[in-house]
């Protein structure tokens, strides 16, 4: 298993769902740009455990391929919201 360095998270990108129930926006910030949606694959902190569905900013991501699956490596601070 690949583990990201410092406060980064490896995310498997998913298609956005129409149902946003349980969405938690950290800091209560108003989001005026589109976000990517994914599932946490690996992390270095317990803030977003494996399997957590997250909405993140795509601007500072890096791509990695594990097997035949593509993943994104993103800084933890770029997660704008998550599902509970």
C-alpha positions, 0 to 999 in steps of 0.5 A: 500500500502507498501512503502519502507524505505529511498531510496529504491524502490519496483519493480515488475519483468518483462521479458526483452524486445527486444526493448531497445529504450529510454534506459537511462544509468545513469553516462554513465557507461559500463555495463558488467553484466546482469541486471533484468528488472522491473516496479516500484510499490512503491517508496520514491522519485520522481526520478522513479515514479510508472510505470517506467520501470527500469533495476537493479542489482539483487545483493542486492535485497530483496523479498516480496510477496503482495497478490499473486504477488512477488516483489523486494525491491532494493536500488535506487542506484542499478537502472542502467538504465530506460526507458523514 
